[in-house]
Amino acid sequence: MKILVINCGSSSLKYQLFNMDTNEVMAKGLCERIGIEGSNLQHTAAGKDKVVIEAAMPTHDEAIKLVMDALVSPEYGVIKSVDEIDGVGHRVLHGSKYFSASCIVTDEVKDVVRKCFDLGPLHNPANLMGIEACERIMPGTPNVAVFDTAFHQTMPPKAYMYALPYEFYEKYDVRRYGFHGTSHRYVTQRAVAMLGGKAEGTKIITCHLGNGSSIAAVKDGKVIDTSMGLTPLAGFEMGTRCGDIDPAIVPYIMKKEGYTPDEMDTVMNKKSGILGVTGRSSDFRDVEEGMNQGDERCKLALDMFRYQIAKYIGSYYVALGGCDAVVFTAGIGENNSGHRAAICEYLKCFGMEIDPEKNAQRGKEIDFATENSKIRAFLIPTNEELMIAQDTKELLDK
């Protein structure tokens, strides 16, 4: 079975084609600047050189058509016909309270994705555009929606409710949802396997650390709490997002600066976090370089990042009633041994000990705790695309 995985942004489209008999990636690529002048497709087939195709893509329909043409190209394609694609798996950001698992796309599913536009204004409209473009370009090929929020829907009310007037929950579905669920689910499955293979009885804290970051507390393979909230803005300091702050800061700054609600939202989502504290960059590599050069604000930003993560891990240790393993994944979690070491230093009080030599690894699945450590420290590269492909295959098999 061959499954195409698509992740649509408002002006971009990432894709991977999987052979599900082997779980191997046959081809992958990126369409950039959809609807903007200078659009192009960057396509790489397994065992072949990357090709860049300059072509106009006024809408996602043209982007999908270009992807199909690349996949069947005699020169750099990997299949003879689009008919070889058995299904398409789509990453969808927000499923609200309506979806606790992936599902085959129907008109009813699309209506719910639209209903969540207000909750995921930057992602859900683009995700739906990708789905509908595939329906038009590949009629008859089933589409599957895989929601970022789904894995977190096992949280109990005491974890997902906010202490606001209850009517806001009833009228507007204001509650904690959590994100990066596909990543948290993948690394949880791998962590369970590394702990012996049975989810029951396990207590795992998964840390998805990148430019956008979140942490989840997972008991018996199910999420009981997570750091992101109604939107991906909540949690700890990220590349450009502020994370948790005193809510009273919002009207205070708006009054002082004369900001509109949209302008304040932009400040918190796009001008805060690592970028806001350093005034230098949202790229953690640039900030680490600045810290090494003696920039105190860069040091402060990274100290805050590590400290806030350790606080979340500590609170989830309590929520879980202990912890078997802490998992580090995503761009920073997988590749930055310095951040892992600094965070684990805070966890010594729980009996965590790490092996510096093992921790020096990057992008490789490994337990970098010592034999005497009371908590395992796992580095697990995430694979959201494979998770989406597997969900799609399972639904089609049924």
Stockholm file with secondary structure:
# STOCKHOLM 1.0

chainA/1-398         MKILVINCGSSSLKYQLFNMDTNEVMAKGLCERIGIEGSNLQHTAAGKDKVVIEAAMPTHDEAIKLVMDALVSPEYGVIKSVDEIDGVGHRVLHGSKYFSASCIVTDEVKDVVRKCFDLGPLHNPANLMGIEACERIMPGTPNVAVFDTAFHQTMPPKAYMYALPYEFYEKYDVRRYGFHGTSHRYVTQRAVAMLGGKAEGTKIITCHLGNGSSIAAVKDGKVIDTSMGLTPLAGFEMGTRCGDIDPAIVPYIMKKEGYTPDEMDTVMNKKSGILGVTGRSSDFRDVEEGMNQGDERCKLALDMFRYQIAKYIGSYYVALGGCDAVVFTAGIGENNSGHRAAICEYLKCFGMEIDPEKNAQRGKEIDFATENSKIRAFLIPTNEELMIAQDTKELLDK
#=GR chainA/1-398 SS CEEEEEEECSSEEEEEEEETTTTEEEEEEEEECTTSTTCEEEEEETTSCCEEEECCCSSHHHHHHHHHHHHHCTTTCSCSCGGGCCEEEEEESCCTTTCSSCEECCHHHHHHHHHTTTTSTTTHHHHHHHHHHHHHHSTTCCEEEEETTGGGGGCCHHHHCCSSCHHHHHHHCCSCCCSCHHHHHHHHHHHHHHTTSCCTTCEEEEEECSSSCEEEEEETTEEEEESCCSSTTCSSCCSSCCCSCCTTHHHHHHHHHTCCHHHHHHHHHHSCHHHHHHSSCSCHHHHHHHHHTTCHHHHHHHHHHHHHHHHHHHHHHHHHTSCSEEEEEHHHHHHCHHHHHHHHHHGGGGTCCBCHHHHTCCSSCEECBCTTCSSEEEECCCCHHHHHHHHHHHHHHC
#=GC SS_cons         CEEEEEEECSSEEEEEEEETTTTEEEEEEEEECTTSTTCEEEEEETTSCCEEEECCCSSHHHHHHHHHHHHHCTTTCSCSCGGGCCEEEEEESCCTTTCSSCEECCHHHHHHHHHTTTTSTTTHHHHHHHHHHHHHHSTTCCEEEEETTGGGGGCCHHHHCCSSCHHHHHHHCCSCCCSCHHHHHHHHHHHHHHTTSCCTTCEEEEEECSSSCEEEEEETTEEEEESCCSSTTCSSCCSSCCCSCCTTHHHHHHHHHTCCHHHHHHHHHHSCHHHHHHSSCSCHHHHHHHHHTTCHHHHHHHHHHHHHHHHHHHHHHHHHTSCSEEEEEHHHHHHCHHHHHHHHHHGGGGTCCBCHHHHTCCSSCEECBCTTCSSEEEECCCCHHHHHHHHHHHHHHC
//
